Amino acid sequence: MENVFKYYEFSSFFEDKSETFLESSISYTELNEQYFLIFEKKKIVEREVYNLYVSKYKSKKSIGAEKPEILELLVENYDKSIPEHRIIIKKYMY
């Protein structure tokens, strides 16, 4: 997963204080000034699970501090080895 985060320039993971992603940390990459892709990292029975969302915030500073205006789950349990998962992230980035 590290390669995915680096390639698409996701931020480092940090604690979400908005209570949108309970008991999870998040990482984001900017699509434009208000739209972002967010990876949520959850720890489930000693393994990390990643969910991918598209979201809208007032600004980059709002991520993790305020609830998003729009939040849509794109991929649950993201797995870079599944072609459909890779296609979804590419669709938003290009």
C-alpha positions as CSV (number, residue, x, y, z in Angstrom):
1,M,0.0,0.0,0.0
2,E,2.9,2.3,0.6
3,N,3.5,2.5,-3.1
4,V,-0.1,3.6,-3.7
5,F,0.2,6.3,-1.1
6,K,3.5,7.6,-2.6
7,Y,2.4,7.4,-6.2
8,Y,-0.8,9.4,-5.7
9,E,0.8,11.7,-3.2
10,F,-1.4,10.9,-0.2
11,S,-0.6,12.7,3.1
12,S,0.8,10.9,6.1
13,F,-1.9,9.2,8.2
14,F,-3.3,11.3,11.0
15,E,-6.1,11.1,13.6
16,D,-9.5,12.2,12.5
17,K,-10.9,14.6,15.1
18,S,-14.2,15.3,13.2
19,E,-15.7,12.0,14.4
20,T,-16.4,11.0,10.8
21,F,-14.0,8.1,10.8
22,L,-14.4,6.7,14.3
23,E,-11.3,4.9,15.7
24,S,-9.5,5.3,12.4
25,S,-6.7,7.4,11.0
26,I,-6.9,9.0,7.6
27,S,-4.8,10.1,4.7
28,Y,-5.8,12.4,1.8
29,T,-4.8,13.6,-1.6
30,E,-6.2,16.7,-3.3
31,L,-8.3,16.5,-6.5
32,N,-9.0,20.2,-6.5
33,E,-9.5,23.0,-3.9
34,Q,-12.6,21.3,-2.4
35,Y,-12.6,17.6,-3.5
36,F,-10.3,15.0,-2.0
37,L,-9.7,11.3,-2.0
38,I,-9.4,9.9,1.5
39,F,-8.0,6.6,2.7
40,E,-9.4,5.5,6.0
41,K,-7.1,3.0,7.9
42,K,-8.7,0.7,10.4
43,K,-7.1,-2.0,12.4
44,I,-9.2,-5.2,12.4
45,V,-7.8,-8.2,14.3
46,E,-4.2,-7.4,13.8
47,R,-4.5,-6.4,10.2
48,E,-5.0,-3.0,8.5
49,V,-8.0,-2.5,6.3
50,Y,-8.2,0.5,4.0
51,N,-11.4,2.1,2.7
52,L,-11.3,4.7,-0.1
53,Y,-13.7,7.7,-0.2
54,V,-14.2,10.8,-2.3
55,S,-15.1,13.8,-0.2
56,K,-15.8,17.5,-0.3
57,Y,-14.5,20.0,2.3
58,K,-14.5,23.7,2.5
59,S,-10.7,23.6,2.3
60,K,-7.8,21.3,2.9
61,K,-7.5,22.6,6.5
62,S,-11.0,21.2,7.3
63,I,-10.0,17.6,6.6
64,G,-10.0,15.7,9.9
65,A,-11.2,18.7,11.8
66,E,-14.7,19.1,10.4
67,K,-17.3,16.8,9.0
68,P,-17.2,16.7,5.2
69,E,-19.9,18.3,3.1
70,I,-20.0,15.2,0.9
71,L,-18.5,11.7,1.7
72,E,-19.0,8.8,-0.7
73,L,-17.4,5.3,-0.1
74,L,-15.7,4.2,-3.4
75,V,-14.0,1.0,-2.3
76,E,-14.3,-1.0,0.9
77,N,-11.3,-3.1,1.8
78,Y,-9.1,-1.6,-0.9
79,D,-6.6,-4.1,-2.3
80,K,-4.1,-2.9,-4.9
81,S,-3.9,-6.3,-6.5
82,I,-7.6,-6.1,-7.6
83,P,-7.7,-4.3,-11.0
84,E,-11.1,-2.8,-10.3
85,H,-9.8,-1.1,-7.2
86,R,-6.8,0.4,-9.1
87,I,-9.2,1.6,-11.9
88,I,-11.3,3.5,-9.4
89,I,-8.5,5.5,-8.0
90,K,-7.1,6.2,-11.5
91,K,-10.5,7.4,-12.6
92,Y,-10.4,10.2,-10.0
93,M,-6.8,11.1,-10.4
94,Y,-6.6,11.6,-14.2
